Amino acid sequence: MTKLTFKTDLCKGCGLCVLACPKKLLALDEKVVNAKGYHPAGITDQSACIACAMCAMMCPDVVIKVEKD
C-alpha cells in the first residue's frame, strides 16, 4: 500500500503536483486554508495511488512524502 502525506501548513497551493499526477488523484482543497492563507493540495483516493512520486518531484517546497510498503 502507498501512503502520501502532505505538510499542508507549508503548501502554497501552486498546483504543480496536481498537474503532475498521471492518475489525477490530487486536488487543491478548496474547503481548507492553511497558515499561509493558501488552499493546500491533498489526495482524493489514497488506494489508487501508484507511488510514481511525480507529485513529490514537482513540488518546489518539498511538502509531499511518498511511502511504499
Buried (B, 14 or more C-beta within 10 A) or exposed (E): EBEBEBBBEBBBBBBBBBEBBEEEBBBBBEEEEBEEEBBBBBBEEEEEBEBBBBBBEBBEEEBBEBEEE
